[in-house]
Amino acid sequence: METKNDPDLNLVSMSSLIQEERKSMRFKPNDERLTEYLQNLQMARYEDFSCFDSKSIFVDFGTDASGCRNVGWFGLNFPQSSFNEKLYLFFIKTMDKIVDDRYNLIYFNSGVSSLSKSQVAFLREVFQSLPEKYHAQLETFYIMHPSFLLQIYVFFLRSFSWGPNLLTKAQYVWNTDILKTTASWRSSVPANVLEFLNDESMGRQSSLGQKRRKVFGINLNEYPMAEEVGVPKVLVVLASYFERYPDALKSENIFRIPGSKSEEEEIEDALSRDDFERVFSVKDPNVVAGLFKRVFREMPDPLFPSEHYESIKGFAKLTQDEKDGVTLAMIDAMPPSNRRVFKFLVDLFLKVLTLKKYNRMETYSLSVVFAPNIMRPKKYEQADILNAKNPIAFFENVLRNADRYFIITT
């Protein structure tokens, strides 16, 4: 089964592109957008769209049981970048009458294995320039089988843009349940897209990144990495929750109090399907903090290799100069990937400490909560239990003196 593979963007280039998007994004007043829209609509009436006739880009599924119109767009059949402006005109000509009533917009990313600059340009035009009726009548903007890059793009533009934004109604879906109330929907889907939607494909979504993966209980080198930072994607997403909702770190006893077990299980299921956006719907920050901690707690091999555990025996009784020497040696002895993750963890916890007057989490309390998750012997003995204060003292020392060991980015 072939997928559309446009290698224009990777995670690093996406990061740069998002920064450019955020700087350039400007939502015009509705009357100004409406004037431009009507001008474009007039142009669309005289445009030749024959280049799209055989591409099966759009389908109107009709109304569902609730009376809401379902409209599908198929990313697999989107034209190359040279057609972007024409595609936008085709979009508004097709949608203009539909959006006079309630509707759902379904973007099928099924079979699209990467995110291209042409897709980004088209999405930007759609999100920035449509008049108010598109936003007012839209019930849900479904994105089926979003890639990781597409989720990152949606997350940042939804978080940092302002004004009317279709992305605020975006919802990721991984199956066709949303269409099952629409009669004969399968006959309307292009054949090259439908093969990604059959039951067999839905069960083995390896080409779409939908094969369920373990989220916990695996070693660091088994996690898919966010390449731009060299940290597991799951940790980047969980930490991003606190970037998006900074007040969440003010929650009293954050990282100490557990969240709802059932909601943690729901988020674990979503993360296993790379449905990262589900994390940002969590209301209780303790759920996210608990999942973040669990990643480290359930690693078979701890973040600090067990063979180095002996090096911190007696750490609590050392002078500060001695602590500095041991700490630098321990960090230097870490594998590079472990060191990057430890730095990532320290950066997050320093942010927690800046809000300690709200969350009541001091360096010691954070160390008590977290040190045992990242530093432990291969096999616990009675002496290790009695000397649990040493890993706590080590982690507390790192948090108190992080500028001695790292370049800090809080």
JOHUWO-V411273 format. One record per backbone hydrogen bond with DSSP energy under -0.5 kcal/mol. NH is the residue of the N-H (numbers start at 1). CO is the residue of the C=O. E is the energy in kcal/mol with one decimal. If there is no record, write none. Layout:
nh,co,e
NH,CO,E
NH,CO,E
This chain:
nh,co,e
4,111,-1.7
5,3,-0.7
6,4,-0.7
7,5,-0.7
9,6,-0.6
9,115,-0.7
14,10,-2.6
15,11,-1.8
16,12,-1.6
17,13,-2.4
18,14,-2.8
19,15,-1.6
20,16,-1.9
21,17,-2.7
22,18,-2.7
23,19,-1.7
24,20,-2.0
25,21,-1.9
28,26,-0.6
33,29,-2.6
34,30,-3.1
35,31,-2.1
36,32,-2.1
37,33,-2.6
38,34,-2.7
39,35,-1.8
40,36,-2.6
41,37,-2.9
42,38,-2.0
43,39,-2.0
44,40,-2.4
45,41,-1.3
46,42,-0.6
46,43,-1.2
47,44,-0.9
49,47,-0.8
52,49,-2.2
53,50,-1.0
55,52,-1.5
56,52,-0.6
59,72,-2.2
61,59,-0.7
61,70,-2.3
62,70,-0.6
64,68,-2.3
67,64,-2.0
69,102,-1.9
70,62,-2.6
71,69,-0.5
71,104,-2.5
72,59,-3.1
73,106,-2.7
74,57,-2.4
75,73,-0.7
75,108,-2.4
76,108,-0.5
77,74,-1.5
78,75,-1.5
83,80,-2.2
84,81,-1.9
87,83,-3.0
88,84,-2.2
89,85,-1.9
90,86,-2.5
91,87,-2.5
92,88,-2.3
93,89,-2.1
94,90,-2.1
95,91,-2.3
96,92,-1.8
99,95,-2.2
100,97,-1.5
101,98,-1.5
103,137,-1.9
104,69,-3.4
105,140,-1.9
106,71,-3.2
106,104,-0.5
107,105,-0.6
107,142,-3.2
108,73,-3.5
108,106,-0.7
109,107,-0.9
109,144,-2.1
112,109,-2.3
113,4,-1.9
113,111,-0.8
114,4,-0.6
116,114,-0.5
120,116,-1.9
121,117,-2.5
122,118,-2.0
123,119,-2.9
124,120,-2.6
125,121,-2.1
126,122,-2.3
127,123,-2.8
128,124,-2.2
129,125,-2.1
130,126,-0.9
134,131,-1.4
135,131,-0.7
135,132,-0.6
136,132,-2.8
137,133,-2.1
138,134,-0.6
139,103,-3.0
141,169,-2.5
142,105,-2.4
142,140,-0.9
143,171,-2.4
144,107,-2.5
144,142,-0.5
145,173,-2.4
146,143,-0.6
151,147,-2.2
152,148,-2.2
153,149,-2.5
154,150,-2.7
155,151,-2.7
156,152,-2.3
157,153,-2.2
158,154,-2.4
159,155,-2.0
160,156,-2.3
161,157,-1.0
168,165,-1.8
169,166,-1.9
170,167,-1.7
171,141,-2.1
173,143,-2.0
179,176,-1.9
180,176,-0.6
180,177,-1.1
182,179,-2.1
183,181,-0.6
185,182,-1.1
187,184,-0.6
188,185,-1.5
189,185,-0.7
189,186,-0.9
193,190,-1.1
194,190,-2.8
195,191,-1.6
196,193,-1.7
197,194,-1.8
198,194,-0.8
202,198,-2.5
203,199,-1.2
204,200,-0.7
204,201,-0.9
206,204,-2.4
207,204,-0.5
208,205,-0.7
209,205,-0.5
209,206,-1.0
210,205,-3.4
211,205,-0.8
213,272,-1.6
222,219,-1.9
223,220,-1.5
226,231,-3.2
227,225,-1.0
229,226,-1.7
230,226,-1.9
231,226,-1.0
233,224,-2.6
235,232,-0.6
236,232,-1.9
237,233,-2.8
238,234,-2.2
239,235,-2.6
240,236,-2.0
241,237,-1.0
242,238,-0.6
242,239,-0.9
243,239,-0.8
244,240,-2.7
245,241,-2.4
246,243,-0.5
248,245,-2.3
249,246,-1.3
250,247,-1.8
251,248,-1.5
253,359,-3.1
254,251,-1.6
256,253,-2.2
257,253,-2.1
259,286,-0.6
264,260,-2.2
265,261,-2.0
266,262,-1.8
267,263,-2.5
268,264,-2.5
269,265,-2.1
270,266,-2.1
271,267,-2.9
272,268,-2.0
273,269,-0.7
273,270,-1.1
274,271,-1.7
275,270,-2.9
276,274,-1.7
278,275,-1.2
279,276,-1.5
280,277,-1.1
281,278,-1.5
282,279,-1.6
285,283,-0.7
287,284,-1.7
288,284,-0.8
289,285,-2.6
290,286,-2.2
291,287,-1.9
292,288,-2.4
293,289,-2.3
294,290,-2.1
295,291,-1.7
296,292,-0.9
297,293,-2.3
298,294,-2.3
299,296,-1.0
302,300,-0.6
304,374,-2.4
305,303,-0.7
308,305,-2.1
309,306,-2.0
311,308,-1.4
312,309,-1.6
313,310,-1.5
315,312,-2.4
317,314,-1.3
318,315,-1.8
323,319,-2.6
324,320,-2.6
325,321,-2.0
326,322,-2.5
327,323,-2.9
328,324,-2.5
329,325,-2.1
330,326,-2.7
331,327,-2.6
332,328,-2.4
333,329,-1.7
334,330,-0.6
334,331,-1.0
339,335,-2.4
340,336,-2.2
341,337,-1.9
342,338,-2.5
343,339,-2.4
344,340,-2.2
345,341,-2.5
346,342,-2.6
347,343,-2.5
348,344,-1.7
349,345,-2.3
350,346,-2.3
351,347,-1.2
352,348,-1.7
353,349,-2.1
354,350,-1.3
355,351,-0.5
355,352,-1.3
356,353,-1.5
358,355,-2.1
359,355,-2.4
360,356,-2.1
362,360,-0.7
366,362,-2.5
367,363,-2.0
368,364,-2.6
369,365,-2.0
370,366,-2.4
371,367,-2.3
373,370,-1.9
374,370,-0.8
374,371,-1.3
375,371,-1.8
384,381,-0.6
385,381,-1.7
386,382,-2.0
387,383,-1.7
388,385,-1.1
390,387,-2.0
392,388,-1.3
393,389,-2.5
394,390,-2.4
395,391,-2.5
396,392,-2.5
397,393,-2.1
398,394,-1.9
399,395,-2.2
400,396,-2.3
401,397,-1.9
402,399,-0.6
404,401,-2.1
405,401,-0.6
405,402,-1.4
406,402,-2.4
408,406,-0.7
